[in-house]
Amino acid sequence: MELFSELVKSFATISYMNEWAELRSVFQHAALGKPKHWLLPLRVCESVGGDETQALPAMLATACGHIGIILVDDMLDKDPRGVHVQSGMAATANMASALQSAAGDAIAGSDMSFGAKLRAMETVNEMFLATSLGQYWDVTTAIEDEEVYWKIARAKSSPFFSTAFEVGALAGGASLELAMKIRELGIIYGEIIQIHDDLDDTLAVPAKPDWNAGRVSLPILFAQVVDHPARSRFEELRPHVCEQAAALEEAQQILIDCGAVSYCIHQLLEKYESARGLISALPLEQRDVLDAIFEDLTQPVL
């Protein structure tokens, strides 16, 4: 079975999708990129003894959630590549809203046991609530220290991944107790992804939205609050990095020289070790599947 093609077909069978060609097109376009996040429920499902057929509804719910979150993020970031550029803000907001309901529909139509299905629908709903709160905090809160940074990141990013892990476990027949423990792994996975994204965005050329006023990633936060010789110069450069390539290059070099990049890598490796410890304590059918998920995130760092 070609999983991404199957997901496109399954999405088309969700209520009202036969009347919404534009949203089907958005889903199909996203599926062409074969996002690795959509595969997380499958890998977790396999780790507890399940298979592709069992995992498909959990993958579909994860895919719907992923696309919906991106649609909103792109609007908040004013990303010129976002769907809203062609479709408009109003239409895109409605598509994002519909995808939340579609995720629930995917779970409701699955073959999970009643108890597993109820918990899966509950955690999917919690994910959208938490993510919405995190996105709200992200645009309304001034991030002045690491505590606030992680408060927002854990609301905005981790719920998606913890849900992908948990529903994958439930789809594979895991007990509610085991699924909740696997959910904790998803939280750590989300934190690692957040650090990866922050590093990628702050070191990218040309400058990405993390450099804009009001947005703070972990490397930029480090460079702004930790006492180092180039701190004042970094603050001078930041307002200009989106327009001046030389300013961006100098600011990125400061991120390396002041230890911001090293600090992020240290945080990432610590979280990786925490995940390995949790995995080793779980009663899994295929432990190596979960090990590989986290190793894949760590290899670029090593």
C-alpha positions as CSV (number, residue, x, y, z in Angstrom):
1,M,0.0,0.0,0.0
2,E,1.3,3.4,-0.9
3,L,0.5,5.2,2.3
4,F,0.3,8.8,1.1
5,S,-2.0,7.9,-1.8
6,E,-4.2,5.9,0.6
7,L,-4.4,8.9,2.9
8,V,-5.5,11.1,0.0
9,K,-8.3,8.6,-0.8
10,S,-9.3,8.3,2.8
11,F,-9.5,12.1,3.2
12,A,-11.8,12.4,0.2
13,T,-14.3,10.1,2.1
14,I,-14.6,12.3,5.1
15,S,-17.9,14.1,5.5
16,Y,-18.4,17.1,3.2
17,M,-15.1,16.6,1.4
18,N,-16.8,15.5,-1.8
19,E,-18.1,19.1,-2.0
20,W,-14.9,20.8,-1.1
21,A,-12.5,20.4,-4.0
22,E,-10.2,23.2,-2.9
23,L,-9.6,21.6,0.5
24,R,-9.0,18.2,-1.1
25,S,-6.5,19.9,-3.4
26,V,-4.7,21.4,-0.3
27,F,-4.5,17.9,1.3
28,Q,-3.3,16.3,-1.9
29,H,-0.6,18.9,-2.4
30,A,0.6,18.4,1.2
31,A,0.7,14.6,0.7
32,L,2.9,15.0,-2.3
33,G,5.7,16.1,0.0
34,K,5.3,12.9,2.0
35,P,5.7,14.7,5.4
36,K,7.6,12.4,7.8
37,H,5.4,13.7,10.7
38,W,2.4,11.8,9.2
39,L,4.3,8.6,9.6
40,L,4.8,8.9,13.3
41,P,1.5,7.1,14.3
42,L,2.5,4.3,12.0
43,R,5.9,3.8,13.6
44,V,4.4,4.0,17.1
45,C,1.6,1.6,16.0
46,E,4.3,-0.9,14.8
47,S,6.3,-0.5,18.0
48,V,3.3,-1.9,20.0
49,G,2.6,-4.7,17.5
50,G,0.2,-3.0,15.1
51,D,0.3,-2.7,11.3
52,E,-0.4,-0.2,8.5
53,T,-4.1,-0.9,8.2
54,Q,-4.6,-0.3,11.9
55,A,-2.5,2.9,11.8
56,L,-4.2,4.6,8.8
57,P,-7.0,6.4,10.7
58,A,-4.4,7.7,13.2
59,M,-2.2,8.9,10.4
60,L,-5.2,10.6,8.7
61,A,-6.1,12.4,11.9
62,T,-2.4,13.5,12.3
63,A,-2.3,14.7,8.7
64,C,-5.4,16.7,9.1
65,G,-4.0,18.3,12.3
66,H,-0.7,19.0,10.7
67,I,-2.1,20.8,7.7
68,G,-4.6,22.8,9.8
69,I,-1.8,24.0,12.1
70,I,0.4,25.0,9.2
71,L,-2.4,26.9,7.5
72,V,-2.8,29.0,10.7
73,D,1.0,29.3,11.3
74,D,1.5,30.6,7.8
75,M,-1.2,33.3,8.3
76,L,0.3,34.4,11.6
77,D,3.8,34.5,10.1
78,K,2.6,36.2,6.9
79,D,4.5,33.5,5.0
80,P,4.4,34.3,1.3
81,R,4.3,30.6,0.5
82,G,1.1,30.0,2.5
83,V,-2.2,28.8,1.1
84,H,-3.8,32.1,2.3
85,V,-1.8,34.0,-0.4
86,Q,-3.9,32.5,-3.2
87,S,-7.1,31.5,-1.3
88,G,-7.4,34.5,1.0
89,M,-7.4,34.7,4.8
90,A,-11.1,34.0,5.3
91,A,-11.2,30.9,3.1
92,T,-8.0,29.5,4.6
93,A,-9.3,30.1,8.2
94,N,-12.4,28.0,7.3
95,M,-10.2,25.3,5.8
96,A,-8.1,25.2,9.0
97,S,-11.2,24.9,11.1
98,A,-12.7,22.1,9.0
99,L,-9.4,20.1,9.2
100,Q,-9.8,20.0,13.0
101,S,-13.2,18.4,12.7
102,A,-11.9,16.1,9.9
103,A,-9.2,14.8,12.4
104,G,-12.0,13.8,14.8
105,D,-14.0,12.2,12.0
106,A,-11.0,10.1,11.0
107,I,-10.8,8.7,14.6
108,A,-14.5,8.2,14.8
109,G,-14.5,6.0,11.7
110,S,-11.7,3.8,12.9
111,D,-11.8,0.2,14.1
112,M,-10.3,1.0,17.5
113,S,-12.1,-0.4,20.6
114,F,-14.7,1.9,22.1
115,G,-12.4,2.9,25.0
116,A,-9.4,3.5,22.7
117,K,-11.5,5.5,20.3
118,L,-12.9,7.7,23.0
119,R,-9.4,8.5,24.4
120,A,-8.1,9.1,20.9
121,M,-10.8,11.6,20.2
122,E,-10.3,13.3,23.5
123,T,-6.5,13.7,23.0
124,V,-7.1,15.0,19.4
125,N,-9.5,17.6,20.8
126,E,-7.0,18.5,23.6
127,M,-4.3,18.9,21.0
128,F,-6.2,21.5,19.0
129,L,-7.2,23.4,22.2
130,A,-3.6,23.5,23.5
131,T,-2.1,24.4,20.1
132,S,-4.6,27.3,19.6
133,L,-3.6,28.6,23.1
134,G,0.0,28.3,22.2
135,Q,-0.5,30.1,18.9
136,Y,-2.4,32.8,20.8
137,W,0.4,33.2,23.4
138,D,3.0,33.3,20.6
139,V,1.4,36.4,19.0
140,T,0.5,38.2,22.3
141,T,3.3,37.4,24.8
142,A,6.7,39.1,25.0
143,I,9.3,36.3,25.4
144,E,11.9,37.6,27.8
145,D,13.2,34.4,29.4
146,E,13.5,30.7,28.7
147,E,10.7,29.8,31.1
148,V,8.2,31.7,29.0
149,Y,9.7,30.4,25.8
150,W,9.2,26.8,26.8
151,K,5.7,27.5,28.2
152,I,4.7,28.7,24.7
153,A,6.6,26.0,22.8
154,R,5.1,23.2,24.9
155,A,1.6,24.5,24.2
156,K,2.2,25.3,20.6
157,S,4.4,22.4,19.3
158,S,4.4,19.5,21.7
159,P,0.7,18.6,21.7
160,F,0.7,17.8,18.0
161,F,3.5,15.2,18.5
162,S,2.3,13.8,21.8
163,T,-1.1,13.2,20.1
164,A,0.5,11.6,17.1
165,F,2.4,9.2,19.4
166,E,-0.6,8.4,21.6
167,V,-3.2,7.8,18.8
168,G,-0.6,5.6,17.0
169,A,-0.3,3.5,20.2
170,L,-4.0,3.3,20.7
171,A,-4.5,2.3,17.0
172,G,-2.0,-0.5,17.5
173,G,-3.9,-1.9,20.4
174,A,-1.8,-0.6,23.3
175,S,-3.4,-0.3,26.7
176,L,-4.5,3.2,27.8
177,E,-1.7,3.1,30.4
178,L,1.0,2.3,27.8
179,A,-0.4,4.8,25.4
180,M,-0.1,7.6,28.0
181,K,3.5,6.6,28.6
182,I,4.2,6.8,24.9
183,R,2.5,10.2,24.9
184,E,5.3,11.4,27.1
185,L,7.8,10.4,24.4
186,G,5.8,12.5,21.9
187,I,6.2,15.5,24.2
188,I,10.0,15.1,24.1
189,Y,9.9,14.6,20.4
190,G,8.0,17.8,19.9
191,E,10.6,19.7,22.0
192,I,13.4,18.3,19.9
193,I,11.6,19.3,16.7
194,Q,11.1,22.8,18.2
195,I,14.9,23.2,18.8
196,H,15.6,21.8,15.3
197,D,13.2,24.3,13.7
198,D,14.6,27.2,15.7
199,L,18.2,26.4,14.6
200,D,17.1,25.8,11.0
201,D,15.1,29.1,10.9
202,T,17.7,31.3,12.5
203,L,20.6,30.0,10.4
204,A,18.7,30.0,7.1
205,V,19.5,32.4,4.3
206,P,17.5,34.6,3.5
207,A,16.2,35.5,6.9
208,K,13.1,33.7,8.1
209,P,10.2,35.1,10.3
210,D,12.0,34.2,13.6
211,W,14.1,37.3,13.1
212,N,11.0,39.6,13.0
213,A,10.1,41.9,15.9
214,G,7.9,40.1,18.4
215,R,9.2,36.6,17.4
216,V,11.9,34.9,19.5
217,S,13.5,31.5,18.9
218,L,15.7,29.8,21.4
219,P,19.1,30.8,19.8
220,I,17.9,34.4,19.4
221,L,16.7,34.5,23.0
222,F,20.0,33.1,24.2
223,A,21.9,35.8,22.3
224,Q,19.7,38.6,23.7
225,V,19.6,37.6,27.4
226,V,23.0,35.9,28.1
227,D,25.8,38.3,28.9
228,H,28.4,38.0,26.1
229,P,30.7,40.6,24.4
230,A,28.6,40.9,21.2
231,R,25.2,41.2,22.9
232,S,24.8,44.9,22.2
233,R,25.9,44.4,18.6
234,F,23.4,41.6,18.1
235,E,20.6,43.8,19.3
236,E,21.7,46.5,16.9
237,L,21.8,44.0,14.0
238,R,18.5,42.2,14.6
239,P,16.1,44.8,13.2
240,H,18.0,44.9,9.9
241,V,18.7,41.2,9.1
242,C,15.5,40.8,7.0
243,E,16.6,43.6,4.6
244,Q,20.4,43.4,4.8
245,A,22.3,40.2,3.9
246,A,25.5,41.4,5.6
247,A,23.6,42.1,8.9
248,L,22.1,38.6,8.7
249,E,25.5,37.0,8.2
250,E,27.0,38.9,11.1
251,A,24.1,38.1,13.4
252,Q,24.3,34.5,12.6
253,Q,28.0,34.4,13.3
254,I,27.3,35.9,16.7
255,L,24.8,33.1,17.4
256,I,27.7,30.7,16.9
257,D,30.4,32.7,18.7
258,C,28.3,33.5,21.8
259,G,27.3,29.8,22.4
260,A,23.7,30.1,21.3
261,V,23.9,27.3,18.8
262,S,26.0,25.1,21.1
263,Y,23.4,25.6,23.9
264,C,20.6,24.5,21.6
265,I,22.5,21.4,20.6
266,H,23.2,20.6,24.3
267,Q,19.5,20.9,25.0
268,L,18.6,18.6,22.0
269,L,21.1,15.9,23.1
270,E,19.8,16.0,26.7
271,K,16.2,15.5,25.5
272,Y,17.4,12.6,23.3
273,E,19.0,10.8,26.2
274,S,15.7,11.3,28.2
275,A,13.8,9.7,25.4
276,R,16.1,6.8,25.2
277,G,15.7,6.2,28.9
278,L,11.9,6.2,28.6
279,I,11.9,3.9,25.6
280,S,14.1,1.3,27.4
281,A,11.5,1.1,30.2
282,L,8.5,0.5,28.0
283,P,7.1,-3.0,27.2
284,L,7.2,-2.8,23.4
285,E,7.0,-5.4,20.6
286,Q,9.5,-3.5,18.5
287,R,11.6,-1.2,20.6
288,D,14.0,-0.5,17.7
289,V,11.2,1.3,15.8
290,L,11.0,4.1,18.5
291,D,14.8,4.1,18.9
292,A,15.1,4.9,15.2
293,I,12.6,7.8,15.3
294,F,14.8,9.6,17.8
295,E,18.1,8.6,16.3
296,D,16.9,10.2,13.0
297,L,16.5,13.5,14.8
298,T,19.9,13.3,16.4
299,Q,22.1,12.2,13.5
300,P,22.3,15.6,11.9
301,V,23.6,17.0,15.2
302,L,26.2,14.2,15.5
